[in-house]
Amino acid sequence: MPTTIFTSPSTYVQGPGVLEELGTHLAPLGANPLIVADDTVWDLVGESVSAGLKAADIAFERVGFGRYATPEAVDSLVEKIRSGSHGVIVGLGGGSAIDAAKAAGHLADIRWASVPTAASSDAPTSALSVIYTEDGEFLEYRFFPRNPDLVLIDTAVVANAPVRFLVGGIGDALATWIEARATARGRSDTMAGARPTRSATAPAHLAWELLHENALAAIDAVEAKAVTPALEATVEACTLLSGLGFESGGLAAAHAIHNALTAAPQAHGLTHGEKVNLGTTVQLILEGAEREEIEDFIEFSTLVGLPTTLTEVGLTLEDEKELRAVSEAAVVEGETIHAMPFEVTAEMVYTALRAAEQLSRRVRARRGLPEPELHTAH
Ligand SMILES: [Zn+2]
């Protein structure tokens, strides 16, 4: 029988105000933490973090961060860890700061912790980082032998983050079940390096269910800057459940299409989850999912505010050259699209991308939903 692997962070902490407990959870991991956070994030939560660490009698240093987790950004953090004798590194903020902190912690051989300030992606729990170029193009996945020792997410901070971040996280987490299901049906390994366990496919499905029940109410909660049970459920779905689900349950076509879209300048300015959601739509079309499932997915995405058309990622049916390039990039060797239970060619992706535009427009018109609006890159 094939080998299966399940991997996860050691500790996951979620709730309103938990940022102030960061010191307690960080203390066993190492002395003199290096906190990676950009200025915007630090302005927002720096005071709570400092107070929490001070209360636990922990000295620390904070370092700023640019926009993307580039190889250069990672290397400069490694330097910083070595010159400052830091025993643990904390990625505080969005996916890029967290990815850079993980990659640097691994290279410098110290422990690492993820402290996301929004539920904007499922990256924080995983033992891998996504590395980008200076221009924000997907460069590579880097895999580590360990997951973060700690993932801590303060839902009061999430409630005060821009609502678009949560919407992106919902898109990333909806993809998880669709991709894990495809991986389970196929014969490929997951990001954890072996066949999926049922223990990872199950949280992927639970995330899907929780989001259908709670995501719209969670968006209302963030708009009102309130922590509610619906927000707590949605944050858990987007961060822990989707994290376990994608890593040990498997990525498939949706994320490969996301990665391919990062090379299209028209799609710049969109969040990770927004691009992933078009990928999920395209995957459902590629696999010939039940009509009702695809149509319900398009409707739910539209209500949440997630793209299901080319138009919403800045492309049109006339952008032949870009659509061909995206289709080719999605099927390069090593991409997770090859975890699908059948062979996927660039031609199939190209056809499905175009079909997504037409199908979504038809479903939205029939169900009384607004027409897609053209995304303009910035
Ligand atoms: Zn993702």
Boltz pocket constraint, residues with backbone or C-beta under 6 A from the ligand:
constraints:
  - pocket:
      binder: B
      contacts: [[A, 121], [A, 122], [A, 123], [A, 172], [A, 255], [A, 272], [A, 276]]
      max_distance: 6.0
